[in-house]
């Protein structure tokens, strides 16, 4: 049975300037600014949604994509329930570098649900959609293409990772089998071990202490 409220930590990662901050701000606050400053370290924003009657509070962690933040980023991956990989369709190197990001995440986490987003599809592209979809299948990630400037697929893609996490958790809960309770039997109710019968009579009477006189408590 699902809890009535759940909190998901979701990390969004990719090269600098692929649009990670723009995606989060558009999704959580419905704002867009073409002049966002590069993220230093990490920022996060929250979003509430409901899935199958369960309130989900998603914490979206925006990780700085610059190489000098690599060792800092590893601390932010811990505890993540989902990963969003983002690349810029207008810059092929950001697509090629996805492999480095995946290796970095896998160095800290294992078997975490993820999605792949190709951002800035409103601009001339250098990565074909078919190529990106083929790659997403190799990393077991659902693929989306977005344009924050034109508000294309932002809601759908960011909602999707929450649904994937929720369904994964539900599947794990159902696969957990509680141990079976053994039916009561005579062997469990009635002890089978009896007291041994003395073969020789005791030299002490029932009212006589077996302890030496020196150890008896005097009143």
Secondary structure, 3 states (H helix, E strand, C coil): CCCCEEEEEEEEECCCCCCHHHHHHHHHHCCCCCCCCCCCCEEEEEEEEEECCEEEEEEEEEECCCHHHHHHHHHHHCCCCEEEEEEECCCHHHHHCHHHHHHHHHCCCCCCEEEEEEECCCCCCCCCHHHHHHHHHHCCCEEEEEECCCCECHHHHHHHHHHHHHHHHHHHHHHCCCCCCCCCCHHHHCCCCCCCCCCCCCCCCCCCCCCCHHHCCCC
